[in-house]
């Protein structure tokens, strides 16, 4: 698989969808009823890197305050979504040794 071609195709599909049907926000985004769970491998950058990212985000926030900006404590890199989030996920539903 050519990764650049794969990401280009994903981008083209997303732009096409946005232009034709628009975007639909996740209905559970601000709901206290979101029971979706999953497992993700993530990495947190070292404190100096997080601080530098925080400074850049603070500058962005001055320009576009209506956007959401991660608090420094939440800054992370998603390495791999192992099990995508879905309602009712329980560790007992999977063979954890296989993961």
C-alpha distances in whole Angstrom, upper triangle without the diagonal:
4,6,9,8,7,11,12,12,13,16,17,18,20,22,22,24,26,27,28,29,29,28,30,31,30,34,34,33,37,38,40,39,35,35,31,30,26,25,23,23,24,25,28,29,32,35,35,32,33,36,34,32,35,37,34,34,38,38,35,37,40,38,37,39,38,34,34,33,32,35,35,35,32,30,27,23,21,19,18,19,20,22,22,26,28,31,33,31,33,32,34,31,29,29,28,28,25,23
4,6,5,6,9,10,11,12,14,15,17,19,20,21,23,25,26,27,28,28,28,29,30,30,34,34,33,37,38,40,39,36,36,32,31,28,27,24,23,24,25,28,28,31,34,34,30,31,34,32,30,33,35,32,32,36,35,33,35,38,36,35,37,36,33,32,32,31,34,34,34,31,29,26,22,21,19,18,20,22,24,23,27,29,33,35,33,35,34,36,34,31,31,31,31,28,26
4,5,5,6,8,10,11,12,14,15,16,18,20,21,22,24,26,27,26,25,27,27,27,31,31,30,33,35,37,36,33,33,29,28,25,24,21,20,21,22,24,24,28,31,30,27,28,31,29,26,29,31,28,28,32,32,29,32,35,33,32,34,33,29,29,28,27,30,30,31,28,25,22,19,17,16,15,17,19,21,21,24,27,30,33,30,32,31,34,32,29,30,29,29,26,24
4,5,5,6,9,10,11,12,14,15,16,18,20,21,22,24,26,25,24,27,27,28,31,32,30,34,36,38,37,34,34,31,30,27,26,23,23,22,23,25,25,28,31,30,27,27,30,28,26,29,30,27,27,31,30,28,30,33,31,30,32,31,28,28,27,27,30,30,31,28,25,23,20,19,18,18,20,22,24,23,26,29,32,35,33,35,34,37,35,33,33,32,33,30,28
4,6,5,6,9,10,10,12,14,15,16,18,20,21,22,24,24,24,26,27,27,31,32,31,34,36,38,38,34,35,31,31,28,27,25,25,25,26,28,28,32,34,34,30,31,33,31,29,32,33,30,30,33,33,30,32,35,33,31,34,33,29,30,29,29,33,33,34,31,28,26,22,21,20,20,21,23,25,24,26,29,32,35,33,35,35,38,35,33,34,33,34,31,29
4,5,5,6,9,10,11,12,14,15,17,18,20,21,22,22,21,23,24,24,28,29,28,31,33,35,34,31,31,28,27,25,24,22,22,22,24,26,27,30,33,33,29,29,32,31,28,30,32,29,29,32,32,29,31,34,32,30,33,31,28,28,28,27,31,31,32,28,26,24,20,18,17,17,17,20,21,20,23,25,29,31,29,32,31,34,31,29,30,30,31,27,25
4,5,5,6,9,10,10,12,14,15,16,18,20,21,20,19,21,22,22,26,27,25,29,31,33,33,29,30,26,26,24,23,20,21,20,22,24,24,28,30,30,26,26,29,27,24,27,29,26,25,29,28,25,28,30,28,27,29,28,24,24,24,24,28,28,29,25,23,21,18,16,16,16,17,19,21,19,22,24,28,31,29,31,31,34,32,30,31,30,31,28,26
4,5,5,6,9,10,11,12,14,15,16,18,20,19,19,22,23,24,28,29,27,30,33,35,35,32,33,29,29,27,27,24,24,24,25,27,27,31,33,32,28,29,31,29,26,29,30,27,26,30,29,26,28,31,28,27,29,28,25,26,26,26,30,30,31,28,26,24,21,20,20,20,20,23,24,22,25,27,30,33,32,35,35,37,35,33,34,34,35,32,30
4,5,5,6,9,10,10,12,14,15,16,18,18,18,20,22,23,26,28,27,30,32,35,34,31,31,28,28,26,26,24,25,25,27,29,29,33,35,35,31,31,34,32,29,31,33,29,29,32,32,28,30,33,31,29,31,29,26,27,27,28,31,32,33,29,27,25,23,21,21,20,20,23,23,21,24,25,29,32,30,33,34,36,33,32,33,33,34,31,29
4,6,5,6,9,10,11,12,14,15,16,16,15,17,19,19,23,24,23,26,28,31,30,27,28,24,25,23,23,21,22,22,24,26,27,31,32,33,29,28,31,30,26,28,30,27,26,29,29,26,28,31,28,26,28,26,23,23,24,24,28,29,30,26,24,22,20,18,18,17,17,20,20,18,20,22,25,28,27,30,31,33,30,29,31,30,32,29,27
4,5,5,6,8,10,10,12,14,15,14,14,17,18,19,23,24,23,26,28,31,31,28,29,26,26,25,25,23,24,23,25,26,27,30,32,32,28,27,30,28,25,27,28,25,24,27,27,23,25,28,25,23,26,24,21,22,22,23,27,28,29,26,24,22,20,19,19,19,19,22,23,20,22,24,27,31,29,32,33,36,33,32,34,33,35,32,30
4,5,5,6,9,10,11,12,14,14,15,17,19,21,24,26,25,28,30,33,33,30,31,28,29,28,28,26,27,27,28,30,30,34,35,35,31,31,33,31,28,30,31,28,27,30,29,26,28,30,27,25,28,26,23,24,25,27,30,31,33,29,27,26,24,22,23,23,22,25,26,23,25,26,29,33,32,35,36,38,35,34,36,36,37,35,32
4,6,5,6,9,10,11,12,12,13,15,17,19,22,24,23,26,28,31,30,27,29,26,27,25,26,25,26,26,28,30,31,35,36,36,33,32,34,33,29,31,33,29,28,31,31,27,29,31,29,26,28,26,24,24,26,27,30,32,33,29,27,26,24,22,23,22,21,24,23,21,22,23,26,30,29,32,33,36,33,32,34,34,36,33,31
4,5,5,6,9,10,10,10,9,12,14,16,19,21,20,23,25,28,28,25,26,24,25,24,25,23,25,24,26,28,29,32,34,34,30,29,32,30,27,28,30,27,25,28,28,24,25,28,25,23,25,22,20,21,22,23,27,28,30,26,25,24,22,20,21,21,20,23,22,19,21,22,25,28,28,31,32,35,32,31,34,33,35,33,30
4,5,5,6,9,10,9,10,13,15,18,21,23,22,25,27,30,30,27,29,27,28,27,28,26,28,27,29,30,30,34,35,35,31,30,32,30,27,28,30,26,25,28,27,23,25,27,24,22,24,22,20,21,23,24,28,30,31,28,26,26,24,23,24,24,23,26,26,23,24,25,28,32,31,35,36,38,36,35,37,37,39,36,34
4,5,5,6,8,9,11,14,17,19,22,24,23,26,28,32,31,29,31,28,29,29,30,28,30,30,32,33,34,37,38,38,35,34,36,34,31,32,33,30,28,31,31,27,28,30,27,25,27,25,23,24,26,28,31,33,34,31,29,29,27,25,27,26,25,28,27,24,25,26,29,32,32,36,37,39,36,36,38,38,40,37,35
4,5,5,6,6,8,10,13,16,18,21,20,23,25,28,28,25,27,25,27,26,28,27,29,29,31,32,33,37,38,38,35,33,35,34,31,32,33,30,28,31,30,27,28,30,27,24,26,23,21,23,25,26,30,32,33,29,28,28,26,24,26,25,23,26,25,22,23,23,25,29,29,33,34,37,34,34,36,36,38,36,34
4,6,6,4,6,9,12,15,17,20,19,22,24,27,27,25,27,25,27,27,28,27,29,28,30,31,32,35,36,36,33,31,33,32,28,29,31,27,25,28,27,24,24,27,24,21,23,20,18,20,22,24,28,30,31,28,27,27,25,24,26,25,24,27,26,23,23,24,26,30,30,34,35,38,35,35,38,37,40,37,35
4,6,6,9,12,15,18,20,23,22,25,27,31,30,28,31,29,31,31,32,31,32,32,34,34,35,38,39,39,36,34,36,34,31,32,33,30,28,30,29,25,26,28,25,22,25,22,21,22,25,27,31,33,34,31,30,30,29,27,29,29,28,31,30,27,27,28,30,33,34,37,39,41,39,38,41,41,43,41,38
4,6,9,12,15,18,20,23,23,25,27,31,30,28,31,29,31,31,33,32,34,33,36,37,37,41,42,42,39,37,39,38,34,35,36,33,31,33,32,29,29,31,28,26,27,24,23,25,28,29,33,35,37,33,32,32,31,29,31,30,28,31,30,27,27,27,29,33,33,37,39,41,38,38,41,41,43,41,39
4,7,9,12,15,16,20,20,22,24,27,27,25,27,26,28,28,30,30,32,32,34,35,37,40,41,41,38,36,38,37,33,34,35,32,30,32,32,28,28,31,28,25,26,23,22,23,26,28,31,34,35,31,31,31,30,28,30,29,27,30,28,25,24,24,26,30,30,34,36,38,35,36,39,39,42,39,37
4,7,10,13,15,18,17,20,22,25,25,23,26,24,27,27,29,28,30,30,32,33,34,37,38,38,35,33,35,34,30,30,32,29,26,29,28,25,25,27,24,21,22,19,18,20,22,24,28,31,32,28,28,28,27,26,28,27,26,29,27,24,23,24,25,29,30,33,35,38,35,35,38,38,41,39,36
4,6,9,12,15,14,16,18,22,22,20,23,21,23,24,26,25,27,27,29,29,31,34,35,35,32,30,32,31,27,28,29,27,24,26,27,23,23,25,23,20,21,17,16,17,20,21,25,27,28,25,25,25,24,23,25,25,23,26,24,21,20,20,22,26,26,30,32,34,32,32,35,35,38,36,33
4,6,8,11,11,14,15,19,18,17,20,18,21,22,24,24,27,26,29,29,31,35,35,36,33,31,33,32,28,28,30,28,25,27,28,24,24,26,25,21,21,18,16,17,20,21,24,27,28,24,25,25,25,23,26,24,22,25,23,19,18,18,19,23,24,27,30,32,30,30,34,33,36,35,32
4,6,9,7,10,12,16,16,14,17,16,18,20,22,22,24,24,26,27,29,32,32,33,30,28,30,30,26,26,28,26,23,25,26,22,21,24,23,19,19,16,14,14,17,18,21,24,24,21,22,22,22,21,24,23,20,23,21,18,16,16,17,21,22,25,28,30,28,29,32,32,35,34,31
4,5,5,8,10,13,12,10,13,12,15,16,19,19,22,22,25,25,28,31,31,33,30,27,30,30,26,26,29,27,24,26,27,24,23,26,25,22,21,18,16,15,18,18,21,24,23,20,21,21,21,19,22,21,18,21,19,15,13,13,14,17,18,22,24,27,25,26,29,28,32,31,28
4,6,8,8,11,10,9,12,12,16,18,21,22,25,25,28,28,30,34,34,36,33,30,32,33,29,28,31,30,26,28,30,27,25,28,28,24,23,19,18,17,20,20,23,26,25,22,24,24,25,23,25,24,21,23,21,17,14,14,13,17,18,22,25,27,25,27,30,30,33,32,30
4,6,5,8,7,6,9,9,13,15,18,19,23,22,25,26,28,31,31,34,31,28,30,31,28,27,30,29,26,27,29,26,25,28,28,24,23,20,18,16,19,19,21,24,23,20,22,22,23,21,24,22,19,21,19,15,12,12,11,14,16,19,22,24,23,24,28,27,31,30,28
4,6,9,9,8,11,11,13,16,18,18,21,21,23,23,26,28,28,30,28,25,27,28,24,23,26,25,22,23,26,23,21,24,24,21,19,16,15,13,15,15,17,20,20,17,18,19,20,19,22,21,18,21,19,16,13,13,13,17,18,21,23,26,24,26,29,28,31,31,28
4,7,9,8,12,13,15,18,21,21,24,23,25,24,27,29,29,31,29,26,27,28,25,24,26,26,22,23,26,23,21,24,24,21,19,16,15,13,15,15,17,20,20,17,20,21,22,21,25,24,22,24,22,19,16,16,15,18,20,22,25,27,26,28,31,30,34,33,31
4,5,6,10,11,14,17,20,21,24,24,27,26,29,32,31,34,32,28,30,32,28,27,30,29,26,27,29,27,25,28,28,24,22,20,19,16,19,19,20,23,22,19,22,23,24,23,26,25,22,24,22,19,15,15,13,16,18,20,23,25,25,27,30,29,33,33,30
4,6,9,11,14,17,20,21,24,24,26,26,29,31,31,34,32,29,30,32,29,27,31,31,27,28,31,29,26,29,30,27,24,22,21,18,20,19,20,23,21,19,22,23,25,24,27,26,23,24,22,19,16,15,13,15,17,19,22,24,24,26,29,28,32,32,30
4,6,9,12,16,19,21,24,24,27,27,31,33,33,36,34,31,33,34,31,30,33,33,29,31,33,31,29,32,33,29,27,25,23,21,23,22,23,26,24,21,24,25,26,24,27,25,22,23,20,18,14,13,10,12,14,17,20,22,21,23,27,26,30,30,28
4,6,9,12,16,17,21,21,24,24,28,30,31,33,31,28,30,32,29,28,31,31,27,29,32,29,27,31,31,28,26,24,22,19,21,20,21,24,22,19,21,21,23,20,23,22,18,19,17,14,10,10,8,10,12,14,17,20,19,21,24,23,27,27,25
4,6,10,14,16,19,20,24,24,28,31,31,34,32,29,32,33,30,30,33,33,29,31,34,32,30,34,34,31,29,27,25,22,23,21,23,25,23,20,22,22,23,20,23,21,17,18,15,13,9,8,5,6,8,11,14,16,15,17,21,20,24,24,22
4,7,11,13,17,18,21,22,26,29,30,32,30,28,30,32,29,28,32,31,28,30,33,30,29,33,33,30,29,26,24,21,22,20,22,24,22,19,21,20,20,17,19,17,14,14,11,9,5,4,4,6,7,10,13,15,14,15,19,18,22,21,19
4,7,10,13,15,18,20,24,26,28,30,28,26,29,30,27,27,31,31,28,30,33,31,30,34,34,31,30,28,25,22,22,20,21,23,20,17,19,18,18,15,17,15,11,11,9,8,5,6,6,7,5,8,10,13,12,13,16,15,18,18,16
4,7,10,12,16,18,22,25,26,29,27,25,28,30,27,27,31,30,28,30,33,31,30,34,34,31,31,29,26,23,23,20,22,23,20,17,19,16,16,13,14,11,8,8,5,5,4,7,9,9,7,8,9,12,11,11,14,12,16,15,13
4,7,10,13,16,19,22,24,27,25,23,26,28,25,26,30,29,27,30,32,30,30,34,34,32,31,30,27,23,23,20,21,22,19,16,17,15,14,11,11,9,6,5,5,7,7,10,13,13,10,10,9,13,12,11,13,11,14,13,10
4,6,10,13,16,19,21,24,21,20,23,24,22,23,26,26,24,27,29,27,28,31,32,29,29,28,25,21,21,18,19,19,17,14,14,11,10,7,8,6,4,5,7,8,9,13,15,16,13,14,13,17,16,15,16,13,16,15,12
4,7,10,13,16,19,22,19,18,22,23,21,22,25,25,24,27,29,27,28,32,32,30,30,29,26,23,21,18,19,19,17,14,14,10,9,6,5,5,6,7,10,11,13,16,19,20,16,17,15,19,19,17,17,14,16,15,12
4,7,10,13,16,18,15,14,18,19,17,18,22,21,20,23,25,24,25,28,29,27,27,27,23,20,18,15,16,15,13,11,10,7,5,4,5,7,9,10,13,13,15,18,21,22,19,20,18,22,22,20,21,18,19,19,15
4,6,9,12,14,12,12,15,16,15,16,20,20,19,22,24,23,24,27,28,27,27,27,24,21,18,15,15,13,12,11,9,6,5,7,7,10,12,14,16,17,18,22,24,25,22,23,21,25,25,23,24,21,22,22,18
4,7,9,11,9,8,12,13,12,13,17,17,16,19,21,21,22,25,26,25,25,25,22,19,16,13,13,10,9,8,7,5,6,9,10,13,15,17,19,20,20,24,26,27,24,25,24,27,28,26,27,24,25,25,21
4,6,8,6,6,10,10,10,12,14,15,15,18,20,20,21,24,25,25,24,26,22,20,17,14,13,10,10,10,8,7,8,11,12,16,18,20,23,23,23,27,29,31,28,29,27,31,31,30,30,27,28,28,24
4,6,5,6,9,10,11,12,15,16,17,18,20,21,22,25,26,26,26,28,25,22,19,16,15,11,11,12,10,10,11,15,16,19,21,23,26,26,27,30,32,33,31,31,30,33,34,32,33,29,30,30,27
4,5,5,6,9,10,10,12,14,15,16,19,20,20,23,25,25,24,26,24,21,17,15,13,9,10,12,10,11,14,17,18,22,24,26,28,28,28,32,33,34,32,33,32,35,36,35,35,32,33,33,30
4,5,5,6,9,10,11,13,14,15,17,19,20,22,24,24,24,26,24,22,18,16,15,11,12,14,12,13,15,19,20,24,26,28,30,30,31,34,36,37,35,36,35,38,39,38,38,35,36,36,32
4,5,5,6,8,10,11,12,14,16,17,18,20,22,22,22,24,22,20,16,14,14,10,12,13,10,11,12,16,17,21,23,25,28,28,28,32,34,35,33,34,33,37,37,36,36,33,34,34,30
4,5,5,6,9,10,10,12,14,15,16,19,20,20,20,22,19,17,13,11,10,6,8,9,7,9,11,15,17,20,22,24,26,26,26,29,31,33,31,32,31,35,35,34,35,32,33,33,29
4,5,5,6,9,10,10,13,14,15,17,19,20,19,22,19,17,14,12,11,7,10,12,10,12,15,18,20,24,25,28,30,29,29,33,34,36,34,35,34,38,39,38,39,35,37,37,33
4,5,5,6,9,10,11,13,14,16,17,19,19,21,19,18,14,13,13,10,13,14,11,13,15,19,20,24,26,29,31,30,30,34,36,37,36,37,36,40,40,39,40,37,38,38,34
4,5,5,6,9,10,11,12,15,16,16,16,18,16,14,11,10,10,8,11,11,8,11,12,16,18,21,23,26,28,27,27,30,32,34,33,34,34,38,37,36,37,35,36,36,32
4,5,5,6,9,10,10,13,14,15,14,17,14,13,9,8,8,6,10,11,9,12,14,18,20,23,24,27,29,28,27,30,32,34,33,34,34,38,38,37,39,36,37,37,34
4,5,5,6,9,10,11,13,14,14,17,16,15,11,12,11,10,13,14,12,15,17,21,23,26,28,31,32,31,31,34,36,38,36,38,38,42,42,41,42,39,41,41,37
4,5,5,6,9,10,11,12,13,16,14,14,11,11,12,11,15,15,13,15,16,20,22,25,26,30,31,30,30,33,35,37,36,38,38,41,41,40,42,39,41,40,36
4,5,5,6,9,10,10,10,13,10,10,7,8,9,9,13,13,11,14,16,18,21,24,25,28,29,27,27,30,32,34,33,35,35,39,39,38,40,37,39,39,35
4,5,5,7,9,10,9,13,11,11,8,10,10,10,14,15,13,17,19,22,25,27,28,31,32,31,30,33,34,37,36,37,38,42,41,41,43,40,42,42,38
4,5,5,7,9,10,13,12,13,11,13,14,14,18,18,16,19,21,23,26,29,30,33,34,33,32,35,37,39,38,40,41,44,44,43,45,42,45,44,40
4,5,5,6,8,10,9,10,9,12,13,14,18,17,15,18,19,22,25,27,28,31,32,30,29,32,34,37,36,38,39,42,42,41,43,41,43,42,39
4,5,5,5,8,7,9,7,11,12,13,17,16,15,19,20,23,26,28,28,32,32,30,29,32,33,36,35,37,38,42,41,41,43,41,43,43,39
4,6,6,10,10,12,11,14,15,16,20,20,19,22,24,26,29,32,32,35,36,34,33,35,37,39,39,41,42,46,45,45,47,45,47,46,43
4,6,9,10,12,12,16,17,19,22,21,20,23,24,26,29,31,32,35,36,33,33,35,37,39,39,42,43,46,45,45,47,45,47,46,43
4,6,6,9,10,14,16,18,21,20,19,21,23,24,28,29,29,33,33,30,30,32,33,36,36,39,40,43,42,42,45,43,45,44,41
4,5,8,9,12,14,16,19,18,18,21,23,25,28,30,29,33,33,30,29,31,32,35,35,37,39,42,41,42,44,42,45,44,40
4,7,9,13,15,18,20,19,19,22,23,24,28,29,28,32,31,28,27,29,29,33,33,35,37,40,39,40,43,41,43,43,39
4,6,10,13,15,18,16,16,18,19,20,24,25,25,28,28,25,24,26,27,30,30,33,34,38,37,37,39,37,40,39,36
4,7,9,13,14,12,13,15,17,18,22,23,22,25,25,23,21,23,25,27,27,30,31,34,34,34,36,34,37,36,33
4,6,9,11,10,10,12,15,16,20,22,21,25,25,23,22,25,26,28,28,30,31,34,34,34,36,34,36,36,32
4,6,8,6,6,9,12,14,17,19,19,22,23,21,20,23,24,26,25,27,28,32,31,31,33,30,33,33,29
4,5,5,7,10,14,16,19,21,21,24,25,23,22,25,26,28,27,28,29,32,32,32,34,31,34,34,30
4,5,5,9,13,15,18,21,21,24,25,24,23,27,28,29,28,29,29,33,33,33,34,31,33,33,30
4,6,9,12,15,17,20,20,22,23,23,22,25,26,27,25,26,26,30,30,30,31,28,30,31,27
4,6,10,11,15,17,17,19,20,19,18,21,23,24,23,24,24,28,28,27,29,26,28,29,25
4,7,10,13,15,16,19,20,20,19,23,25,26,25,26,26,29,29,28,30,27,29,29,25
4,6,9,12,13,16,18,17,18,21,23,25,23,24,23,27,27,26,27,24,26,25,22
4,6,9,11,14,16,16,17,21,24,25,23,24,23,27,26,25,26,23,24,24,20
4,6,7,10,13,12,14,17,20,22,19,21,20,24,23,21,23,20,22,21,17
4,7,9,12,13,15,19,22,23,20,21,20,24,23,21,21,19,20,19,15
4,6,9,10,12,16,19,21,17,19,18,21,20,17,18,16,17,16,12
4,6,6,9,12,16,17,14,16,15,18,17,15,16,15,17,15,12
4,6,9,12,15,16,13,14,12,15,14,12,13,11,13,11,8
4,6,9,12,12,9,11,10,13,11,10,12,11,14,12,10
4,6,10,12,9,12,13,15,13,13,15,14,17,16,13
4,7,9,7,11,12,15,13,13,16,16,19,18,16
4,6,6,10,12,14,12,13,17,17,20,19,17
4,6,9,13,14,12,14,18,18,22,21,20
4,6,10,11,9,12,16,16,20,20,19
4,7,8,7,9,13,13,16,16,15
4,5,5,8,11,11,14,15,14
4,5,6,8,7,11,12,11
4,6,7,8,11,13,13
4,7,9,12,12,12
4,6,9,8,9
4,5,6,7
4,5,5
4,5
4
